Amino acid sequence: MAPLPDNSTARLFLDYTSRHVEHTLLLRFDGDLPSAGSYATGYAEILANRMFDDDSFFRARFSDAGADFSLPIAFTAVPGAIPAATTNSWAQDPESAFVSFVMRGLTTGRRSRVEFFTGVPTPSWPSDNRYNPGDAAPIDTLRINFQNAAASGGTLPLITVGGDEVTVYGYVNIALNAYWQRKQRA
């Protein structure tokens, strides 16, 4: 498939911390500025359930389709829900751990992904780096809540770079991001 410009759709940027390292979550949606705030809050509340309480979603920005810049929108910070004082992080490189939700466009077939950094562990890291349904109850809950929002007909539907609504795959990938591992060595 031919590549499309990154700015071909409206975009919402959610800034957050994971193990006190700042990250930005990119969400594509078929919306405008008035709906951006509800999307920002809705997704922050879903994902904060796998975030430590000393981290938070702290800022949201909006970019119109075709725009090369983003502007801040009104947003009330959403703190994580898991007590950091009583829960350990992943044993190795917790600041580089992320889960990704994989989606596919219903019309264009384009793949899309939302990556969310979180040091919150589950009982074990899956050997194939993928949480299939039933592998980890907390991830199942996160995936179902994300899917109910993001999928076509969901409460906060997302779109691909091609502009079509998505179906969300029934698994969640997990990985360590090499960029953050290299930052540790610097």
N, C-alpha and C positions, 0 to 999 in steps of 0.2 A: 504494500500500500504506500502511496506517495505520502511523504511527511506533510503535515499541516503546521502553520505557524503556532507557536506556543500561546499566542494571544488571541486565538480565533474564537474563544468563548469568554464569558464572564468568569472571573476567578475570585475566590475568597482565600485569603492567607490568614491562617490562625497561628500566632506565635505562642510558644509554650516552652517550658523547661522539662527536662528529664534528667534526673540526678544533677540538677542545677546547670545543665548545659542547654543553651537556647537552640530551639529548632523551629522550623516553620512547616506547617501542614498546608498543602494546596488542595483545594476542592473546586472542581468545575461544576457549575450549575447553570441551568437555563433560567436565570433570574436577573433581577436588577437591584439597585441599591436598597430599596425599601425591604426586600426579602433577605438581604445579606445578613442582617443582625439576627434574625431567627435561625438561619443556617449556622451562623457562628456559635450561638448559644446551644443549639440542638446538638451539634457534633461535639462541642466541648463537654457537654454533660454526659454524652455517651462514652467518650474516650477517657474522661476523668476517673471512671470506675476502674481503670488499670493504670493509675498514676498515684505516686506517693503524695501525701498531703503537704509536703514541703515544696512541691512543684505545682505549677498551675498553667492554665491558659490565661495569658495576661493581656493580649492585644489582638485585634482583628483589623484587616485591611481589605479593601475591595478594589477590583480592577475591571472596568468595562471591557466587553469584547472589542478587540482592535486596539486597546490602549496599551502603551508600553510602561505605564506607571500605575501605582496603587495609592489609594488614599485611606487614611484611618477612618474607621467607623466607630460609633458608640458601642462600647462593649464592657460589660461587667466581668471582672476576672472570675474564673471558675477553678477552684482548687481541686487537687487530687483527692481521692476518697480513701486511700489506703494509708493507715498510720505508718509513717516512716520509722518512728521510734521502736516499733514492735515487729517490723517485717524486714528481713534481709533482702538485699539486691541479688541479682545474678552474681555468682561467685567471681566470674572473670569478665571484665570489660562491660559493666552494667550500663555505662553511658553510651555504648555503641550498639546496644541491643534494640532491635525494632521488629515490629510485626507489620505485615503488609496485607491489605485486602485487595484481591485481584478481581477485576470486573471486565466485562466485555459488552461492547455496544450492541444494541438490539438490531440496528439497521445497518451500520457500517461494518460491524464485526471488529472494530478497533479495540485493542486491549487498553485498559486503564488500571491504575494502581494508586492506592492511598497508603503511604508509609507513616507509621506512628512509632516514635521512639519511646520505649519504656523500660526501666530497669526492674520493674515488678516481675518476680519470677513465678513460674508454675512449678509443680513438684518435680518435673523433669523436662529437659530439652529434648524434643523429638529427634530421633536418629536421622530422619529424612528432612529435618528442618521445616516441617509442615505439621500444623495441628489439623488433623482431620476431625470431623464431627465425632464426639465422644472421647477424644484424647485428653482433654482438660476442660472441666466444667466452667472455670472462669473465662476461658477463651471462647467456649461455645456461647456463653451469655453475651460476651462482647461482639462476636461475629453475628449472632442473631439480631442484636440491637442495631448494629451497623447496617446489616442487610435490610432490616425493616425500614430504616431511614433512607438508605441510598438507592435501593433498587427501583426500577420503573414502577410507579404506583405507590412508592413509599412515602413516608411523611416529609422527607427532605431529599427528593431524588437528585442524583448526580448525573452528569453527562460525560461523554468522552470528548477528546479534542475535536472530534468530528461533529459534535453537537447532538448526538443521539443518546437517549436514556440507556441505562445499563442493567445487566443482570449481574449479581454478585456471586462469585464462586463459593462453594460450600466448604472451603478450607481457608486457613490463615497461615501464611508463611512467616517464619521467624529467621532472623539472620543477625550477624554482627557487621556493622558498617566499617569498612577498612579505613575510611577517612578519619574516624575518631580513634581508631587504633594507632594510625600514624601520628596523630596529634599527641598521643601519650608519649611517643618516642622523641618528640621534638624538644 
